[in-house]
Amino acid sequence: MEFRRFGLGMVLEWRYQAAACALIPVAFHVVMYFVPESPRYLIEIDKHEKAVKAVTWLKRAKKSPHVVSMEISQVNNSKRDFGIFLWEITWGKFRILWSPLTFFHDL
């Protein structure tokens, strides 16, 4: 009576379960198609007009341009070199993952 442990398996066939599980990623990809790029990324690649549109959409600030300009100025002030930023992230993750491995390797 192993099948009774799984609630959905008592009601649906496996094909319907697989279809239900496939709908979630499909719906996610459809929704992500309509979400704009990150304003920070758009500013990094010198697409300032698209960045303003993205901030306006994300903040729902069509009638308040001062909010959009303040957000864009904050992004511009905190901007760092994107390559250095990625290097720091990847090197930090490498050190975090590699240190325990070398420790256990030496045991």
C-alpha positions as semicolon CSV with decimal commas, in nm:
position;residue;x (nm);y (nm);z (nm)
1;M;0,000;0,000;0,000
2;E;0,285;0,238;-0,081
3;F;0,070;0,444;-0,316
4;R;-0,142;0,576;-0,030
5;R;0,145;0,785;0,104
6;F;0,132;1,017;-0,195
7;G;-0,196;1,210;-0,195
8;L;-0,203;1,326;-0,555
9;G;-0,112;0,980;-0,683
10;M;-0,440;0,843;-0,552
11;V;-0,641;1,086;-0,761
12;L;-0,446;1,144;-1,082
13;E;-0,254;0,936;-1,328
14;W;0,116;1,006;-1,371
15;R;0,061;1,184;-1,703
16;Y;-0,164;1,443;-1,541
17;Q;0,083;1,487;-1,258
18;A;0,364;1,544;-1,507
19;A;0,153;1,798;-1,697
20;A;0,072;1,982;-1,375
21;C;0,441;1,996;-1,284
22;A;0,529;2,120;-1,634
23;L;0,280;2,408;-1,614
24;I;0,470;2,585;-1,337
25;P;0,794;2,646;-1,535
26;V;0,598;2,735;-1,848
27;A;0,394;2,993;-1,658
28;F;0,713;3,132;-1,502
29;H;0,876;3,179;-1,844
30;V;0,567;3,350;-1,983
31;V;0,560;3,594;-1,690
32;M;0,936;3,660;-1,710
33;Y;0,899;3,760;-2,074
34;F;0,709;4,071;-1,963
35;V;0,939;4,173;-1,675
36;P;1,193;4,437;-1,782
37;E;1,567;4,403;-1,740
38;S;1,727;4,528;-1,421
39;P;1,779;4,906;-1,420
40;R;2,130;4,855;-1,286
41;Y;2,217;4,626;-1,577
42;L;2,066;4,866;-1,828
43;I;2,273;5,155;-1,688
44;E;2,586;4,939;-1,700
45;I;2,537;4,880;-2,073
46;D;2,451;5,250;-2,134
47;K;2,080;5,212;-2,206
48;H;1,959;5,492;-1,981
49;E;1,620;5,541;-2,151
50;K;1,532;5,175;-2,099
51;A;1,653;5,200;-1,739
52;V;1,416;5,491;-1,676
53;K;1,130;5,292;-1,830
54;A;1,219;4,989;-1,617
55;V;1,227;5,192;-1,295
56;T;0,897;5,354;-1,389
57;W;0,742;5,012;-1,445
58;L;0,892;4,853;-1,133
59;K;0,804;5,144;-0,902
60;R;0,466;5,212;-1,066
61;A;0,571;5,575;-1,074
62;K;0,427;5,713;-1,399
63;K;0,295;6,024;-1,229
64;S;0,596;6,088;-1,006
65;P;0,911;6,141;-1,213
66;H;1,105;6,260;-0,906
67;V;1,091;5,905;-0,766
68;V;1,231;5,767;-1,090
69;S;1,508;6,027;-1,111
70;M;1,602;5,966;-0,746
71;E;1,622;5,590;-0,806
72;I;1,832;5,633;-1,121
73;S;2,070;5,868;-0,940
74;Q;2,107;5,618;-0,656
75;V;2,193;5,346;-0,906
76;N;2,443;5,575;-1,078
77;N;2,606;5,666;-0,745
78;S;2,640;5,306;-0,635
79;K;2,760;5,182;-0,971
80;R;3,075;4,971;-0,967
81;D;3,270;4,815;-1,244
82;F;3,057;4,516;-1,342
83;G;3,354;4,292;-1,423
84;I;3,519;4,352;-1,086
85;F;3,186;4,292;-0,915
86;L;3,143;3,956;-1,087
87;W;3,504;3,863;-1,014
88;E;3,458;3,934;-0,643
89;I;3,140;3,729;-0,628
90;T;3,281;3,428;-0,810
91;W;3,612;3,434;-0,622
92;G;3,428;3,462;-0,290
93;K;3,207;3,166;-0,373
94;F;3,511;2,972;-0,487
95;R;3,688;3,032;-0,156
96;I;3,379;2,943;0,044
97;L;3,333;2,615;-0,142
98;W;3,698;2,522;-0,176
99;S;3,812;2,573;0,184
100;P;3,603;2,293;0,339
101;L;3,697;2,061;0,055
102;T;4,070;2,111;0,115
103;F;4,016;2,066;0,489
104;F;3,841;1,731;0,447
105;H;4,087;1,626;0,180
106;D;4,376;1,664;0,424
107;L;4,207;1,444;0,686
